[in-house]
């Protein structure tokens, strides 16, 4: 199983970024994103089921939107109104019996 993430980068506070993660296996029950900053544990950002049910961490509600294209085995994270505290390495996650992690993509939000 391979997860390939893209879309990270540097953006000013208030700006937007869109992350994408393409998976090599088609039938993932859950796909999502986690993030991690140095010295802290990896934390949930958002997840989405194969039927489209989404779950968000409180800090990103109303600003981030997760979606997926099951035909292309891809999950997206649209991040709007970005804040400096959103700066982190973002990891794609996919679950099919067990969890799989993709390589992280760095998101840096400058103030």
PyMOL commands that set and color helices and strands:
alter all, ss='L'
color gray80, all
select helices_A, chain A and resi 58-60+70-72+84-86
alter helices_A, ss='H'
color red, helices_A
select strands_A, chain A and resi 3-6+9-12+17-23+30-36+43-49+54-56+64-69+74-79+88-95+99-101+105-110
alter strands_A, ss='S'
color yellow, strands_A
deselect
rebuild
show_as cartoon
